[in-house]
Amino acid sequence: MLYCSTRGGVQGWSFRDVLFSGYAPDGGMFMPETIPSLSPETLRSWRHLSYQQLMCEICSLFIPQHEIPSHHLKDLISEALCKFSIAETVRIVSLKDSLSILELFHGETLAFKDLAMSCTAQFLKYFLHKEKKRAMILVGTSGDTGGSAIRSIFGFSDVDIVVVFPRGRITKVQERQMTTSIADNIHVFAADGTSDDIDVPLRKLFADPDLVKRYGLMSLNSVNWARILLQLPHFLFAYLQLCTLQPDADALPELEVLVPTGGAGNITAGCILKKMGVPLRLVAMVNSNDILHRTVQSGDFSMASDVRQTLAPAIDIQDPYNMERVFWLLSAGDTEMVRSVMEEFQKIHRVALPLTLHKQVCEVLSSGSVSDEGILYTMRRCWQENHYLICPHTAVAVWYHYNRAVTPGVNRCCIATASPAKFQEAVHRAGLTLDLPEDVLALETMKTRYKPLEKSEDWETKLRQHIELIGSVRDRGETFYQKKTKDLQS
């Protein structure tokens, strides 16, 4: 298995090289050169496997044995998932009126990103230990990615992580999960802007090959292919749990999956698994930041004038960058078309999809957009009917269930991306209450450490200088945070 760029300028990269990269050197995103197929017989043979076993099976299709042997792969995944609060890692809850919810939030930071992030970190550690090297992670976050990335490599001596979050645009729990993570390899920045604003300087830094090479700079956003790969089991587990696979049936049953999405990483994983042969009906659900919904409905791939601040902040995104992977996948790897569409989008933030591409997207994806009022209504209704509390992002998916009838003969599953404990304000605005976990309560009294990025500053320069400073300190074999400096907040 080798990897290529969605824009055609890179081919033949190994899993290891892609793992330690962000965007491809030509500005595109990495994808497998070939997509493996899963036969009905294979799916039937996997129907009793645990989530962890399914993850091992899927990863082995995309990670060659000579890069990570199967026994090491199994151990790495086991180590990554050992800290989850339930033994089965994820679970499906069946509620009233055929509502099934796949809970993916039982990791350390109570978000679905812990699943892929913890495994990706184990892969990084495996290669760094083997090669006796260091790496530096640069991550922009719209809420949950930053905290999950930090916890996955917290205190690891061979990796520094620089995380940038949009100050005032995420919940207090999300923010404090980052700012209270005080270790010598953790570097947190609070930016006076949106998550899309943050992506601009980060793209420029990753586009500097000298900087990337010198400091081993890499991404742990869903720009990183490993993050997408490790989300494939979400959909496969739900399918095998909810669909009855008869050994003598001529056709496999379908599963409709409702996916709250921002950067479109999770929905990309669903599209890949569908391409592999799993009969999924995929519904991409967004909040009032509806670029992805407009793209599916009318081919209007264009940013709104600004990013709206909603009750579902982790998907407050106007640049669903993983759609580049979806375009490449659905167009059978048409790199010329993908490059043209994405370069125009990055230049003027507005593209009308080619008619053929739009048709291909509509054949695979449905979509919906939900207002804050719709989110609150859904949270209340789900509690009233089931005594089951959902977070606002999960409500974005469940809203669709309450407003669109289930197709006869088709099972349906909603993806629950986070615990409601991370979104107390939304819960209270819905007129509901919750008991906070001890780990969340403890955040209130913990010390914090971060640096501000003011709107008036050159963020690219300031981040570059910090990256260079980290590298200089590490070259001398010194501890970075030897003492507090006046620009650290505590």
C-alpha positions in Angstrom: 0.0 0.0 0.0 1.4 3.3 -1.1 0.0 6.8 -1.0 -0.4 9.7 -3.4 -1.6 13.4 -3.3 -5.1 14.4 -4.3 -3.5 17.0 -6.6 -1.2 14.5 -8.5 2.2 15.9 -7.6 3.2 13.1 -5.2 3.1 9.4 -5.6 4.6 6.3 -4.0 4.9 7.5 -0.4 4.9 5.0 2.4 2.5 5.0 5.4 5.4 6.1 7.6 6.1 9.1 5.5 2.5 10.1 5.2 2.1 9.7 9.0 4.8 12.2 9.6 3.4 14.7 7.2 0.6 17.3 7.0 -0.5 18.5 3.6 1.4 16.9 0.6 4.2 19.0 -0.8 1.9 20.0 -3.8 -0.7 21.4 -1.4 -3.0 18.4 -1.7 -3.9 15.7 0.8 -2.7 12.1 1.0 -4.9 9.2 0.0 -4.2 5.5 -0.7 -3.2 4.9 -4.3 -5.6 2.0 -4.3 -8.7 1.4 -2.2 -9.1 -2.2 -1.0 -12.4 -4.0 -1.3 -14.3 -5.9 1.5 -16.3 -8.8 0.1 -19.7 -9.8 1.7 -17.9 -13.0 2.9 -15.3 -10.9 4.7 -18.0 -8.7 6.3 -19.9 -11.7 7.5 -16.8 -13.3 9.0 -16.1 -10.0 10.9 -19.6 -9.6 12.4 -18.6 -10.9 15.9 -15.3 -9.0 16.2 -14.9 -6.4 18.9 -14.2 -2.7 18.0 -10.5 -3.2 18.8 -10.3 -6.3 16.6 -12.0 -4.4 13.7 -9.6 -1.6 14.0 -6.7 -4.0 13.7 -8.2 -5.6 10.6 -8.8 -2.3 8.9 -5.4 -0.9 9.7 -3.7 -4.0 8.4 -5.2 -3.3 5.0 -3.5 0.2 4.8 -0.3 -0.4 6.8 2.1 -2.9 5.2 3.6 -5.6 7.4 7.1 -4.4 6.7 6.3 -1.0 8.2 4.4 -2.2 11.3 4.2 -6.0 11.7 0.8 -7.3 12.7 1.8 -8.3 16.3 3.2 -4.8 16.9 0.1 -3.2 15.3 -2.2 -5.2 17.7 -0.1 -4.1 20.7 -0.1 -0.5 19.7 -3.8 -0.3 19.2 -4.4 -2.2 22.5 -2.2 0.3 24.3 -4.0 3.2 22.7 -7.4 2.1 23.8 -6.6 0.9 27.3 -7.5 4.2 28.9 -11.1 4.3 27.7 -13.7 4.3 30.4 -15.7 1.3 29.0 -14.2 -2.0 28.2 -15.7 -2.2 24.8 -14.3 1.2 23.8 -17.4 2.3 22.0 -21.1 1.2 22.3 -24.4 1.5 20.6 -27.5 2.7 22.5 -30.9 1.8 21.2 -33.6 4.4 22.0 -37.3 5.1 21.1 -38.6 5.0 17.6 -35.6 3.2 16.0 -33.1 5.7 17.2 -29.7 4.1 17.5 -26.7 6.2 18.8 -23.1 5.1 18.4 -21.2 6.5 21.4 -17.7 7.4 20.5 -16.8 9.6 23.5 -15.5 7.4 26.2 -11.8 8.4 25.9 -9.8 10.8 28.1 -11.2 14.0 26.7 -14.7 12.8 26.2 -14.7 13.2 22.4 -14.6 10.8 19.5 -11.3 12.2 18.4 -9.6 10.3 21.3 -10.2 7.1 19.3 -8.1 8.0 16.3 -5.7 10.4 18.1 -4.6 7.8 20.7 -3.8 5.3 18.0 -2.0 7.8 15.8 0.1 8.8 18.7 1.1 5.2 19.3 2.1 4.8 15.7 4.3 8.0 16.0 6.0 6.7 19.1 6.7 3.3 17.4 8.5 4.9 14.5 10.3 7.6 16.6 11.6 5.0 19.0 12.7 2.8 16.1 14.5 5.6 14.3 15.7 7.5 17.4 14.2 10.7 16.1 12.1 13.6 17.3 9.0 15.2 15.8 7.0 18.4 16.3 3.2 18.5 15.9 1.4 21.7 14.9 -2.4 21.6 15.3 -5.2 24.1 14.8 -8.4 23.1 16.6 -12.1 24.1 16.5 -12.6 22.6 19.9 -12.0 18.9 20.6 -8.9 18.1 18.4 -6.5 20.1 20.5 -7.3 18.5 23.8 -7.3 15.1 22.3 -4.0 15.6 20.5 -2.4 16.9 23.7 -3.5 14.0 25.9 -2.3 11.5 23.3 1.3 12.6 23.6 1.3 14.3 27.0 4.8 14.1 28.6 6.3 12.2 25.7 9.9 13.3 25.5 10.4 12.8 21.7 7.5 14.9 20.6 6.6 18.6 21.1 3.1 19.8 20.3 2.0 23.3 19.4 -1.8 23.8 19.6 -3.7 26.9 18.5 -7.4 27.3 19.6 -9.9 30.1 18.8 -10.2 32.1 22.1 -13.8 32.6 23.2 -15.2 30.4 20.5 -15.1 27.0 22.3 -16.5 25.8 25.6 -14.7 26.3 28.9 -14.2 22.6 29.3 -12.6 22.3 25.8 -10.3 25.3 26.6 -9.3 24.1 30.0 -8.5 20.6 28.8 -5.8 22.3 26.7 -4.6 25.1 28.9 -4.3 23.0 32.1 -2.2 20.3 30.3 1.1 21.5 31.7 4.1 19.5 30.5 7.4 20.4 29.0 6.3 19.2 25.5 2.9 21.0 25.5 2.7 24.5 23.9 -0.8 26.1 23.7 -1.8 29.4 21.9 -5.1 31.2 22.2 -5.9 33.0 19.0 -8.2 36.0 18.6 -10.1 34.7 15.6 -11.9 31.7 14.2 -10.6 28.2 13.5 -10.6 29.0 9.8 -8.4 32.1 10.6 -6.0 29.7 12.4 -5.7 27.4 9.4 -4.2 30.2 7.2 -0.9 30.6 9.0 -0.7 26.8 9.6 -1.0 26.0 5.9 1.8 28.5 5.2 4.1 26.9 7.8 3.5 23.5 6.4 4.2 24.8 3.0 7.8 25.7 4.0 9.8 22.5 3.2 12.9 23.7 5.1 10.9 24.3 8.3 9.1 21.0 8.0 12.3 19.1 7.4 14.4 20.8 10.0 11.9 20.4 12.9 10.1 17.2 11.8 6.9 19.3 11.6 3.7 17.3 11.2 -0.1 17.6 11.7 -2.5 15.7 13.9 -5.6 17.3 12.5 -7.6 15.2 10.2 -5.3 16.5 7.5 -3.2 13.5 8.6 -4.2 10.4 6.8 -3.9 8.2 9.9 -6.7 10.2 11.5 -9.0 9.3 8.6 -7.9 5.7 8.5 -8.6 5.2 12.2 -12.2 6.5 11.7 -13.1 3.8 9.3 -13.9 1.4 12.1 -16.6 3.8 13.5 -18.8 3.1 10.5 -17.8 -0.6 10.1 -18.6 -1.3 13.8 -22.0 0.4 13.5 -22.8 -1.5 10.3 -21.9 -4.9 11.7 -23.8 -4.3 15.0 -27.0 -3.0 13.4 -27.4 -4.9 10.2 -28.2 -8.6 10.1 -25.9 -10.3 7.5 -27.7 -13.5 6.4 -25.2 -16.1 5.0 -27.4 -16.9 2.0 -28.7 -13.4 1.2 -28.1 -12.1 -2.4 -27.5 -8.5 -1.2 -26.2 -6.9 1.9 -28.6 -4.7 3.9 -28.0 -0.9 4.0 -27.2 1.3 7.0 -27.9 5.0 7.0 -25.4 7.0 9.1 -26.1 10.5 10.3 -22.7 12.3 10.9 -22.2 15.7 12.5 -19.3 17.1 10.6 -17.1 20.2 10.4 -13.7 19.5 8.7 -15.4 16.5 7.0 -12.9 14.0 8.3 -15.5 11.6 9.7 -17.7 11.8 6.6 -14.6 11.2 4.4 -14.0 7.9 6.4 -17.6 6.9 5.7 -17.1 7.6 2.0 -14.0 5.5 1.9 -15.7 2.6 3.6 -18.6 2.8 1.2 -16.1 2.7 -1.7 -14.6 -0.5 -0.1 -18.0 -2.2 -0.4 -19.9 -1.5 2.8 -23.5 -0.4 1.8 -23.8 2.9 3.7 -26.2 5.8 3.2 -24.3 8.8 4.5 -25.9 12.0 5.7 -23.5 14.9 6.4 -25.0 17.1 9.1 -23.8 20.7 9.9 -24.9 23.6 12.0 -25.6 27.1 10.5 -22.1 27.1 9.1 -23.5 25.3 6.2 -20.9 25.2 3.4 -21.0 21.5 3.2 -24.8 21.4 3.1 -24.8 23.9 0.2 -22.1 21.9 -1.6 -24.2 18.8 -1.5 -27.5 20.5 -2.3 -26.5 22.8 -5.1 -22.7 22.4 -5.8 -22.1 25.8 -4.1 -18.7 25.2 -2.5 -18.2 28.6 -1.1 -17.5 30.2 2.2 -20.0 32.5 3.9 -18.7 35.9 4.9 -17.8 34.7 8.4 -17.9 31.8 10.7 -21.0 31.9 13.0 -20.6 31.0 16.6 -23.1 28.3 17.5 -23.9 25.9 20.3 -22.0 23.2 18.4 -18.6 24.9 18.3 -16.5 22.0 17.1 -18.2 22.2 13.7 -18.1 26.0 13.4 -16.1 25.7 10.2 -16.4 27.2 6.8 -13.4 25.3 5.3 -14.3 21.6 5.3 -10.8 20.7 4.0 -11.3 17.0 3.9 -13.9 17.5 1.1 -10.8 17.6 -1.2 -10.4 13.9 -0.3 -14.0 13.2 -1.1 -13.8 15.0 -4.4 -10.7 12.9 -5.3 -12.3 9.7 -4.2 -15.7 10.2 -6.0 -14.1 11.4 -9.2 -11.9 8.3 -9.5 -8.8 10.2 -8.7 -9.2 13.1 -11.2 -6.2 15.1 -9.8 -6.4 17.8 -12.5 -10.0 18.6 -11.6 -9.3 18.4 -7.8 -6.3 20.8 -8.2 -8.3 23.2 -10.2 -11.3 23.3 -7.8 -9.2 23.5 -4.7 -6.8 26.1 -5.9 -9.7 28.3 -7.0 -11.4 27.8 -3.6 -8.2 28.7 -1.7 -7.8 31.8 -3.9 -11.3 33.3 -3.9 -13.1 31.0 -1.4 -15.9 30.4 -3.9 -16.3 27.5 -6.4 -19.2 26.1 -8.4 -18.5 22.4 -8.5 -18.3 20.9 -12.0 -21.7 19.3 -12.9 -20.2 15.8 -13.1 -18.5 16.1 -9.7 -21.7 17.5 -8.1 -23.6 14.6 -9.4 -21.0 12.1 -8.0 -21.2 13.8 -4.6 -25.0 13.7 -4.6 -25.0 9.9 -5.3 -23.0 9.3 -2.1 -24.0 12.1 0.3 -27.2 13.6 1.6 -27.0 16.6 4.0 -28.8 18.8 6.4 -28.2 22.1 8.3 -29.5 22.8 11.9 -30.0 26.0 13.7 -29.3 26.6 17.4 -33.0 26.4 18.0 -33.1 23.0 16.3 -30.2 21.8 18.4 -32.0 22.8 21.7 -35.3 21.3 20.6 -33.5 18.0 19.7 -31.7 17.9 23.0 -34.9 18.4 24.9 -36.9 15.9 22.9 -34.3 13.2 23.2 -34.3 13.7 27.0 -38.0 13.8 27.3 -38.6 10.7 25.3 -35.6 8.6 26.4 -34.0 10.2 29.5 -30.9 10.2 27.5 -28.8 13.4 27.3 -26.9 14.3 24.1 -24.3 16.9 23.3 -25.2 19.7 20.8 -23.1 18.1 18.1 -24.9 14.7 18.5 -28.1 16.7 18.4 -27.2 18.0 14.9 -27.4 14.4 13.7 -30.4 13.4 15.8 -32.4 16.4 14.5 -32.3 14.7 11.1 -33.7 11.5 12.6 -36.6 13.5 14.1 -37.4 15.3 10.9 -36.8 12.6 8.2 -38.6 9.2 8.3 -36.5 6.1 8.2 -36.6 4.3 4.9 -38.4 0.9 5.3 -35.9 -1.9 5.4 -32.9 0.5 6.1 -31.4 0.7 9.6 -30.2 4.1 10.8 -27.5 5.2 13.2 -26.6 8.6 14.7 -22.9 9.4 15.5 -22.4 10.7 19.0 -19.2 12.7 18.9 -18.8 14.0 22.4 -20.1 13.8 25.9 -22.7 16.5 27.0 -20.4 17.2 29.9 -18.2 19.2 27.6 -21.1 21.5 26.6 -22.7 22.6 29.9 -24.0 25.9 28.5 -26.0 24.2 25.7 -27.4 21.7 28.2 -28.5 24.5 30.5 -30.0 26.5 27.6 -32.0 23.4 26.7 -33.5 23.5 30.2 -31.7 20.3 31.2 -29.2 19.4 34.0 -26.3 17.0 34.2 -23.9 15.7 36.8 -20.4 16.5 35.8 -17.6 13.8 35.9 -14.9 14.4 38.5 -12.3 14.9 35.8 -14.3 17.8 34.4 -15.0 19.4 37.8 -11.2 19.2 38.6 -10.4 21.4 35.6 -11.8 24.5 37.4 -9.1 24.6 40.0 -6.1 23.6 37.9 -3.3 26.0 36.9 -3.3 27.1 33.2 -0.5 27.9 30.7 -0.9 29.4 27.3 0.3 32.3 25.0 -2.1 34.7 23.3 -2.2 35.4 19.5 -3.7 38.9 19.2 -5.5 40.0 16.1 -2.9 42.7 15.5 0.0 40.2 15.5 1.6 38.2 12.6 0.5 34.7 13.7 2.7 33.0 11.2 5.8 34.8 12.4 5.0 34.3 16.0 4.4 30.6 15.6 7.5 30.2 13.5 9.6 31.8 16.1 8.2 29.6 18.8 8.8 26.5 16.7 12.4 27.6 16.1 12.9 28.3 19.8 11.6 24.8 20.7 14.0 23.3 18.2 16.9 25.3 19.6 16.2 24.3 23.2 15.9 20.6 22.2 19.2 20.8 20.3 20.8 21.9 23.5 19.2 19.0 25.4 17.4 21.5 27.8 14.0 21.7 29.4 11.8 24.3 27.6 9.8 25.6 30.5 12.6 26.1 33.0 10.8 29.1 34.5 7.8 31.2 33.9 8.2 34.1 31.5 6.1 37.3 31.5 4.2 36.2 28.4 2.9 33.0 29.9 -0.6 33.2 31.4 -1.2 31.4 34.7 
